[in-house]
């Protein structure tokens, strides 16, 4: 099973606020999560074991599925491609979102999470 997470507390807070993504063990108060994101000591990015991880609740994984009007990033035939999903026929197949990364939804930046095998 793959688990998805953010190491940047501001990215986790952004996704929670703008897209309703549930983050496990996230403080409930808006002021509390914002203070937590701003004032915690930054972890060393060179040491991933020490970096704090904000795991996405499995109930929110549906938000990673591309929808119409999303801007996605993908690799096709060895080339990077950025495109907007225009209609149902243009939408990637179910569960193929592991091959695509959403970079914008409804005109708002979308932070793609990191992943690990559990």
C-alpha positions, 0 to 999 in steps of 0.5 A, a space after each residue: 500500500 502506498 502512503 502519500 505525505 507532505 514534508 512541507 507544512 505550508 503545502 499541507 496547510 494549503 491543500 487542507 485549506 483550498 481543497 479540503 484534504 484531510 491530513 492525519 494528526 493535523 491540529 484542528 484549530 486554523 490558528 493552531 495549524 498555521 502557527 505550527 506550519 510557520 514556527 516549527 523548526 525547519 528540518 534538514 532537507 538532506 536528512 529525509 528520516 528527520 523531516 516531519 511527514 504530514 500524511 494524507 488521510 486515505 479518505 482524501 486520496 480521491 482528490 489526487 484523481 484528475 478532473 476536467 479543467 485540471 492542468 496536469 504534468 506527465 511524461 509522454 514518449 520521453 518528453 515532459 508535457 503540461 496540458 489541461 484536461 478539456 473533456 471526459 475523453 481527454 481524462 486519464 484512465 482511473 488509477 493512472 493518476 500515479 503517472 500524472 501530477 496535477 499542478 493546477 485545479 480551478 486556477 489554484 496551485 495544487 501541491 503534489 505529495 510525495 509517496 512511500 510504500 507502507 
